[in-house]
């Protein structure tokens, strides 16, 4: 049994894919957290207009995604989150008008 193992000849393709996927998820999550915290700082503590902060951070997010090689899925995610944010703001405006 101990004769079966030869140092350096184990197939580690699965482990490499797992590590690569883990690092990609970590990169996405970390960058998303940075953008969310920056948005909160700009809007809540600095008093910046929500739309200006969203546009600024969308540009920063897309540029950062290009810089870090996160691919087109990242761009779609950032744009999609901006669309969701605008939709939620419209709902808030409608609710304020009705109340």
Rosetta constraint file for C-alpha pairs under 8 A:
AtomPair CA 1 CA 5 HARMONIC 7.91 0.50
AtomPair CA 6 CA 10 HARMONIC 7.56 0.50
AtomPair CA 12 CA 16 HARMONIC 6.17 0.50
AtomPair CA 13 CA 17 HARMONIC 6.26 0.50
AtomPair CA 14 CA 18 HARMONIC 6.16 0.50
AtomPair CA 15 CA 19 HARMONIC 6.10 0.50
AtomPair CA 16 CA 20 HARMONIC 6.08 0.50
AtomPair CA 17 CA 21 HARMONIC 6.06 0.50
AtomPair CA 18 CA 22 HARMONIC 6.07 0.50
AtomPair CA 19 CA 23 HARMONIC 6.13 0.50
AtomPair CA 20 CA 24 HARMONIC 6.19 0.50
AtomPair CA 21 CA 25 HARMONIC 6.20 0.50
AtomPair CA 22 CA 26 HARMONIC 6.12 0.50
AtomPair CA 23 CA 27 HARMONIC 6.04 0.50
AtomPair CA 24 CA 28 HARMONIC 6.20 0.50
AtomPair CA 25 CA 29 HARMONIC 6.04 0.50
AtomPair CA 26 CA 30 HARMONIC 5.95 0.50
AtomPair CA 27 CA 31 HARMONIC 6.13 0.50
AtomPair CA 28 CA 32 HARMONIC 6.03 0.50
AtomPair CA 28 CA 70 HARMONIC 7.97 0.50
AtomPair CA 28 CA 74 HARMONIC 7.97 0.50
AtomPair CA 29 CA 33 HARMONIC 6.09 0.50
AtomPair CA 30 CA 34 HARMONIC 6.23 0.50
AtomPair CA 31 CA 35 HARMONIC 6.25 0.50
AtomPair CA 31 CA 61 HARMONIC 7.95 0.50
AtomPair CA 32 CA 36 HARMONIC 6.18 0.50
AtomPair CA 33 CA 37 HARMONIC 6.08 0.50
AtomPair CA 34 CA 38 HARMONIC 6.04 0.50
AtomPair CA 35 CA 39 HARMONIC 6.07 0.50
AtomPair CA 35 CA 57 HARMONIC 6.58 0.50
AtomPair CA 35 CA 61 HARMONIC 7.11 0.50
AtomPair CA 36 CA 40 HARMONIC 6.24 0.50
AtomPair CA 37 CA 41 HARMONIC 6.12 0.50
AtomPair CA 38 CA 42 HARMONIC 6.08 0.50
AtomPair CA 38 CA 57 HARMONIC 7.75 0.50
AtomPair CA 39 CA 43 HARMONIC 6.09 0.50
AtomPair CA 39 CA 53 HARMONIC 6.21 0.50
AtomPair CA 39 CA 54 HARMONIC 6.86 0.50
AtomPair CA 39 CA 57 HARMONIC 7.04 0.50
AtomPair CA 40 CA 44 HARMONIC 5.56 0.50
AtomPair CA 40 CA 45 HARMONIC 7.49 0.50
AtomPair CA 41 CA 45 HARMONIC 5.24 0.50
AtomPair CA 41 CA 46 HARMONIC 6.48 0.50
AtomPair CA 42 CA 46 HARMONIC 5.02 0.50
AtomPair CA 42 CA 47 HARMONIC 6.43 0.50
AtomPair CA 42 CA 48 HARMONIC 5.53 0.50
AtomPair CA 42 CA 53 HARMONIC 6.31 0.50
AtomPair CA 43 CA 47 HARMONIC 5.00 0.50
AtomPair CA 43 CA 48 HARMONIC 4.80 0.50
AtomPair CA 43 CA 49 HARMONIC 6.29 0.50
AtomPair CA 43 CA 50 HARMONIC 5.81 0.50
AtomPair CA 43 CA 53 HARMONIC 6.75 0.50
AtomPair CA 44 CA 48 HARMONIC 7.58 0.50
AtomPair CA 48 CA 52 HARMONIC 6.99 0.50
AtomPair CA 48 CA 53 HARMONIC 6.39 0.50
AtomPair CA 49 CA 53 HARMONIC 6.22 0.50
AtomPair CA 50 CA 54 HARMONIC 6.03 0.50
AtomPair CA 51 CA 55 HARMONIC 6.09 0.50
AtomPair CA 52 CA 56 HARMONIC 6.05 0.50
AtomPair CA 53 CA 57 HARMONIC 6.05 0.50
AtomPair CA 54 CA 58 HARMONIC 5.93 0.50
AtomPair CA 54 CA 82 HARMONIC 6.87 0.50
AtomPair CA 55 CA 59 HARMONIC 6.26 0.50
AtomPair CA 56 CA 60 HARMONIC 6.26 0.50
AtomPair CA 57 CA 61 HARMONIC 5.74 0.50
AtomPair CA 58 CA 62 HARMONIC 6.04 0.50
AtomPair CA 58 CA 78 HARMONIC 6.32 0.50
AtomPair CA 58 CA 79 HARMONIC 7.14 0.50
AtomPair CA 58 CA 82 HARMONIC 7.34 0.50
AtomPair CA 59 CA 63 HARMONIC 6.03 0.50
AtomPair CA 60 CA 64 HARMONIC 5.87 0.50
AtomPair CA 61 CA 65 HARMONIC 5.99 0.50
AtomPair CA 61 CA 75 HARMONIC 7.94 0.50
AtomPair CA 61 CA 78 HARMONIC 6.86 0.50
AtomPair CA 62 CA 66 HARMONIC 6.27 0.50
AtomPair CA 62 CA 74 HARMONIC 7.52 0.50
AtomPair CA 62 CA 75 HARMONIC 5.69 0.50
AtomPair CA 62 CA 78 HARMONIC 7.04 0.50
AtomPair CA 63 CA 67 HARMONIC 6.17 0.50
AtomPair CA 64 CA 68 HARMONIC 6.02 0.50
AtomPair CA 65 CA 69 HARMONIC 5.86 0.50
AtomPair CA 65 CA 70 HARMONIC 5.00 0.50
AtomPair CA 65 CA 71 HARMONIC 6.90 0.50
AtomPair CA 65 CA 74 HARMONIC 6.46 0.50
AtomPair CA 65 CA 75 HARMONIC 7.10 0.50
AtomPair CA 66 CA 70 HARMONIC 6.32 0.50
AtomPair CA 66 CA 71 HARMONIC 6.91 0.50
AtomPair CA 70 CA 74 HARMONIC 5.90 0.50
AtomPair CA 71 CA 75 HARMONIC 7.14 0.50
AtomPair CA 72 CA 76 HARMONIC 6.27 0.50
AtomPair CA 73 CA 77 HARMONIC 6.12 0.50
AtomPair CA 74 CA 78 HARMONIC 6.21 0.50
AtomPair CA 75 CA 79 HARMONIC 6.15 0.50
AtomPair CA 76 CA 80 HARMONIC 5.83 0.50
AtomPair CA 77 CA 81 HARMONIC 6.07 0.50
AtomPair CA 78 CA 82 HARMONIC 6.31 0.50
AtomPair CA 79 CA 83 HARMONIC 6.29 0.50
AtomPair CA 80 CA 84 HARMONIC 6.22 0.50
AtomPair CA 81 CA 85 HARMONIC 6.06 0.50
AtomPair CA 82 CA 86 HARMONIC 6.20 0.50
AtomPair CA 83 CA 87 HARMONIC 6.13 0.50
AtomPair CA 84 CA 88 HARMONIC 6.12 0.50
AtomPair CA 85 CA 89 HARMONIC 6.20 0.50
AtomPair CA 86 CA 90 HARMONIC 6.25 0.50
AtomPair CA 87 CA 91 HARMONIC 6.38 0.50
AtomPair CA 88 CA 92 HARMONIC 6.24 0.50
AtomPair CA 89 CA 93 HARMONIC 6.20 0.50
AtomPair CA 90 CA 94 HARMONIC 6.21 0.50
AtomPair CA 91 CA 95 HARMONIC 6.13 0.50
AtomPair CA 92 CA 96 HARMONIC 6.16 0.50
AtomPair CA 93 CA 97 HARMONIC 6.27 0.50
AtomPair CA 94 CA 98 HARMONIC 6.27 0.50
AtomPair CA 95 CA 99 HARMONIC 6.12 0.50
